[in-house]
Each structure stands twice: as C-alpha cells, then as structure tokens.
Amino acid sequence: MFFEYLKALLYGILEGVTEWLPISSTGHLILLADRLPFAFSSDPIFLSEFWEFFEVAVQLGAILALPVLFSERIFPPKKESSPLQKAVWKQLWKRVILASIPAALAGILLDRFLEHLTGKDLQDWLYRPPVVALTLILYGIAFLCVDRRGRSFSVFSIEEISNRKAFAVGAFQALSLVPGTSRSGSTILGATALGIARKPASEFSFFLAIPALCGASCLKAIGFFGFLRESRTVLTGTAAGLLFVGCLASFLVSLVSIRFLLNFVGRHSFRAFGIYRIALGAFVLVDLFWKGGF
C-alpha cells in the first residue's frame, strides 16, 4: 500500500509542475497512469471511476495555490479599497467569466453529442497515449512557429485585455478539451497570437483556470459520488488518503511552479517548452510503435 501512496505523491508533483507550464498536465497524467496505474483495489470499475475523479481532484489542489499567490486579485476588494481598485477587480472577473464561456459550452455539448452519437464520451475517445503524443508535437511546433515569427505585443498588462480578446482567448482554451494540447498552453498561445505579452498572457491563463478546473472538479465529483451511491461502494480510507496526498503535493508544488513560470516568461520565450513537447511526443510515439500500442 505504501507504493500506492508514492504513486499519488508522484501524480500530485507532476500535476503541480505541469498544470501551469504549457506542456499539458492531463497529457502527462495519462502517460504516467498508462505505465503506473493505481492498484489498491481488485475492482477495475472502481479503479477507473476513482482515477477519473483523482485526475481532476489533484487539479483542484493545484488551483488552491492561486488564492495564496494572488489573493488581492482573486478575493473581492475590502470596503476601504478605492473605487479604482474595485473597478479593476470587477473588470478582471467580468473578462474571466466571459472567456470561460466557450470552453464550458464546448465541453458540455461536445461530450453529450459524442456520447449520444457513438455511446462513448469525450474521455473515452481522446484520453489515450497516441492522441496525447500527437497533440504534444503539434502544439510544440506551434510554439516554435510563434517564437520564430515573433510578435509586436500591444497588451502589456492583464488590465488592458479587452472583452473581445478575452473571449477569443477563451475560444483557444476550448481547444484544451483534447488532452495533450494543455489548457495553459492553448490560452497562452492564443493570447500571444492576439498581441498579449507573455506575462499577462500567463497571468490571465492562471485566472481562467479557476472556473474551468473548479467546474470540471464539481462535475467529476458529482459523477464519482453518484457511482458510489448507485453501486453501494464505500470510499475507503486508502482512497481518501490517496486523494489527500495527491492534492497536497499538487498544491505545494504549484506554489513554486507558478512563480517559476512568471519569472521565466519575463526573460525568455516559450521556445524551450515547444522543444520539450516535441521531444516527449516523439518519444511516446516511438515507444508505442515499439510496443505495438497503436
């Protein structure tokens, strides 16, 4: 059982690092789970349902780092705050909500459409290593192309992002429904293509993560606990412990990785992330081909 807790710790660390970097946290978790799945239960259905919930639970743990690092921007201004501070806060969250609409609609509608048409939902169709490998490579190439072409940015702070650009960035976020693309990668790539400088693009991506991942966590929680109720399965202490370890690890590591990304983009381009994505995707494809996993 100790090994299962080590797996949860590793998943949490991986989530805390990759959630905020444009390299796809979901893609990395899928690749690791394919090689190192949980095995604390003899019931494969329960393990499958638990993994789907665990995957978003550790994302929620990562999200908890944001109120610690950006408390003044996330929480409502105090009564003694100036009218300008209150206006800036309202404007930011208005744009965050506006930008969250495309991904929310695409996720719900596409998931239901696929399930109605094929009997399989989005996760059944796309959450597989070959898909992750291909999207890692494609988005890696996209990052290199954007970096090579260069960009004369017109927006240098998160407060300067217009409603139109916020919605457009949200449309790019909807692309992250495909694992391997990366939620942060999609939003940052889209934002920089729209003329938003790298640092405000990264910051806006952080704030967009709050409604996106909280919503996904709530939906998965409803589904998981509904499964427990219908199957009359009890959530064991081991399962609860694994959730706690994974969430705590992702929270603590996120505190470091968010600071790292903001410091990194102030001095460097995203070229390194593009190269890493291509290298990892190519490695996975070669490995799958060698093992006959296509």
Helices and strands as residue ranges (DSSP letters): H 2-18, H 25-35, H 44-63, H 65-69, H 71-74, H 83-118, H 122-126, H 129-149, G 158-160, H 163-174, G 175-177, H 183-193, H 198-231, H 237-265, H 271-291
